[in-house]
Amino acid sequence: MDFDHYQTHSRKTAKYPDLGANFIYPTLGLVGEAGEVAEKIKKVIRDHGGVIDEVKKAEIAKELGDVLWYVAQIATELQLPLKAVAAANLEKLQSRLERGTISGEGDNR
């Protein structure tokens, strides 16, 4: 599956107020789902000594899927192809790698 396919097909399941003119709702959803990923990882550290078994891995994968869904909805609301967002991110990271600025602070390093 590619990003175009995912973005198009995930949109069919999008049901929220002012769909098509509401980037705030999926942004809030993204934050919530990212928190759920963090919570599952926290509990792995607390309750399982940091060891992620197959059950926990599957649970985290589901939450990551929810994160991806919200990212796709934000991109769609902003009329950004998710494929282009991913490509630009890789380009930015490759540039940082080549310039030795992977570590550090600031968006424009």
PEPE-V288939 format. One record per helix or strand of 3 or more residues. SS is the DSSP state (a for helix, b for strand). FROM is the first residue (numbers start at 1). LEN is the number of residues. If there is no record, write none. Layout:
SS/FROM/LEN  SS/FROM/LEN
This chain:
a/3/9  a/23/26  a/54/24  a/82/18
